[in-house]
């Protein structure tokens, strides 16, 4: 049996409604999560509506808002995206400095080898 077939069977089994089981009552309603930005993620991708019954990884969340407070979630997503972009730019700058320092060291190393060879 292929993995895809097994996944299909599991999904099909889980979707079969059980007799007598009702959906749990949710007094809180939907929650809007602002996820931490990752490469290729837009600001709208960062905003994700979830319920209290969904699996949530606390390490991937920037903020959580009630379902009717989407404006605050967008504001938080914008702020998180800006911080992410600034962090990315700082990393690019540091990498460029590292590359230039590495090149300088290589240049000095070759000059030193040339001087040593001249002295021999």
C-alpha positions in Angstrom: 0.0 0.0 0.0 1.3 3.4 -1.0 1.7 6.2 1.6 -0.8 8.3 -0.4 -3.4 5.5 -0.2 -2.8 5.1 3.5 -3.2 8.9 4.1 -6.4 8.8 2.1 -7.8 6.0 4.1 -6.9 7.7 7.4 -8.4 11.0 6.3 -11.6 9.2 5.1 -11.9 7.3 8.4 -11.5 10.5 10.4 -14.1 12.3 8.4 -16.8 9.7 9.0 -19.3 11.3 11.4 -19.5 9.4 14.7 -23.0 8.7 15.9 -24.1 10.8 18.9 -21.0 13.0 19.0 -21.7 16.6 18.7 -19.3 19.4 17.9 -18.1 21.0 21.1 -19.6 24.4 22.0 -17.2 27.2 21.4 -18.2 30.3 23.4 -15.0 32.2 22.5 -15.4 32.0 18.8 -12.6 32.3 16.2 -9.2 33.7 17.1 -6.9 35.4 14.7 -3.3 34.5 15.0 -0.4 36.5 13.6 2.3 34.0 12.7 6.0 34.8 12.7 7.2 35.7 9.1 9.2 33.3 7.1 10.7 33.4 3.7 8.2 34.0 1.0 5.3 34.8 3.4 3.2 37.9 2.7 1.5 40.0 5.4 -1.8 38.4 4.6 -0.3 34.9 4.9 0.8 35.8 8.4 -2.8 36.3 9.6 -4.5 33.0 10.2 -8.0 32.4 11.7 -8.1 29.4 14.1 -10.5 28.0 16.7 -9.6 26.9 20.2 -9.6 23.3 19.0 -6.8 23.7 16.4 -3.3 22.7 17.1 -1.2 25.8 17.8 2.5 26.0 18.1 3.4 28.8 20.5 6.8 29.2 18.9 5.3 30.3 15.6 3.0 33.0 16.9 3.6 36.8 17.2 0.2 37.7 18.5 -3.4 36.4 19.0 -6.6 38.5 18.6 -10.3 38.0 18.9 -12.0 37.3 15.5 -13.5 40.7 15.3 -10.2 42.6 15.8 -8.7 42.0 12.4 -7.3 45.6 12.1 -5.1 45.1 15.2 -3.9 41.7 13.7 -3.0 43.4 10.5 -1.1 46.1 12.4 0.9 43.5 14.3 1.6 41.5 11.1 2.9 44.7 9.5 5.1 45.4 12.5 6.5 41.8 12.5 7.1 41.9 8.8 9.0 45.2 9.1 11.2 43.7 11.9 11.8 40.6 9.8 12.9 42.7 6.8 15.2 44.8 9.0 16.7 41.6 10.5 17.2 40.3 7.0 18.9 43.5 5.8 21.2 43.5 8.9 22.2 39.9 8.1 23.0 40.8 4.5 25.2 43.7 5.6 27.0 41.4 8.1 27.6 38.8 5.4 28.9 41.4 3.0 31.3 42.7 5.7 32.4 39.1 6.4 33.1 38.5 2.7 35.1 41.7 2.3 37.1 40.9 5.4 37.8 37.3 4.1 38.9 38.8 0.8 41.2 41.2 2.5 42.8 38.4 4.5 43.3 36.4 1.3 44.9 39.4 -0.4 47.3 40.0 2.6 48.1 36.2 2.6 49.1 36.2 -1.1 51.2 39.4 -0.6 52.9 37.8 2.3 53.7 34.7 0.3 55.0 36.8 -2.5 57.3 38.7 -0.1 58.5 35.4 1.4 59.3 34.0 -2.0 61.2 37.2 -3.0 63.3 36.9 0.2 64.3 33.3 -0.6 
